[in-house]
Amino acid sequence: MNQSWWNLVAVIVCVTGMASVSVAADPPCDKYPTAKQSRCAEIWKDLYKEDGPIIAQFGLDQQKRRDEGKINPQQHLAENMTFIKQSTDKRIERLKERMTRE
């Protein structure tokens, strides 16, 4: 396979992985009253969509650095996990802000 194919696969894997994290992270809505949980879930999905391009670019940048030999597979994984955690934490803060306004 050529390089652009591998890059596409890497982006798909990264975005798919983040989507599963987004779904797994839906429990932040559990702390809201039942009547507000569906609205919370909508906001959570919207926040993920807003972050999609940033997530995809991170994946592309990571793969490029790995292909260039600047990071090894362990560093790649560690940086991905850090990015996912930070990204999710920021999204949770934005969720709290929006839910407070509603």
C-alpha positions in Angstrom: 0.0 0.0 0.0 1.2 3.5 -0.6 1.8 6.2 2.0 -1.5 8.1 1.4 -3.5 4.9 1.9 -1.7 4.3 5.3 -2.4 7.9 6.3 -6.1 7.5 5.5 -6.3 4.3 7.5 -4.5 6.0 10.4 -7.1 8.9 10.4 -10.0 6.5 10.2 -8.6 4.5 13.2 -8.0 7.7 15.2 -11.5 9.1 14.5 -13.1 5.7 15.2 -11.2 5.4 18.4 -12.3 8.9 19.5 -15.9 8.1 18.5 -15.8 5.1 20.8 -14.3 7.3 23.6 -17.1 9.8 23.0 -19.8 7.1 23.3 -18.1 5.7 26.4 -17.9 9.1 27.9 -21.7 9.7 27.7 -22.0 9.1 31.5 -21.3 12.8 32.2 -24.9 13.2 31.3 -26.0 10.7 34.0 -25.4 13.3 36.7 -28.1 15.5 35.2 -31.9 15.1 36.0 -33.6 12.6 33.7 -35.4 15.4 31.9 -32.1 17.1 30.9 -30.1 13.9 29.9 -31.3 13.8 26.3 -30.3 17.5 25.8 -27.0 16.8 27.5 -26.4 13.9 25.1 -27.2 16.1 22.1 -24.8 18.8 23.3 -22.1 16.1 23.9 -22.5 14.8 20.3 -22.3 18.4 19.0 -19.1 19.0 20.9 -17.6 15.9 19.4 -18.5 17.0 15.9 -17.0 20.4 16.6 -13.7 18.7 17.6 -13.7 16.3 14.7 -11.3 18.3 12.5 -8.9 18.9 15.3 -8.9 15.2 16.1 -8.4 14.2 12.5 -5.5 16.7 12.2 -3.9 15.3 15.3 -4.1 11.8 13.9 -2.5 12.9 10.6 0.3 14.8 12.4 1.0 11.8 14.6 1.2 9.4 11.7 3.5 11.8 9.8 5.9 12.0 12.8 5.8 8.3 13.2 6.5 7.7 9.5 9.4 10.1 9.7 10.9 8.2 12.6 10.4 11.1 15.0 8.4 8.9 17.4 8.2 5.2 18.0 5.0 3.1 18.4 5.1 3.5 22.2 5.4 7.2 22.1 2.7 7.4 19.5 0.3 5.4 21.8 1.2 7.5 24.8 0.7 10.8 23.0 -2.6 9.5 21.6 -3.8 8.6 25.1 -2.8 12.0 26.5 -4.5 13.7 23.6 -7.7 11.7 24.1 -7.7 12.5 27.9 -7.1 16.2 27.4 -9.6 16.5 24.6 -12.3 14.7 26.6 -11.6 16.8 29.7 -12.0 20.0 27.6 -15.2 18.7 26.1 -16.6 17.9 29.5 -15.8 21.4 30.7 -17.6 22.8 27.6 -20.5 20.5 28.3 -20.8 21.8 31.9 -20.8 25.4 30.6 -23.5 24.8 28.1 -25.7 22.8 30.5 -25.4 25.6 33.0 -26.7 28.1 30.4 -29.7 25.9 29.6 
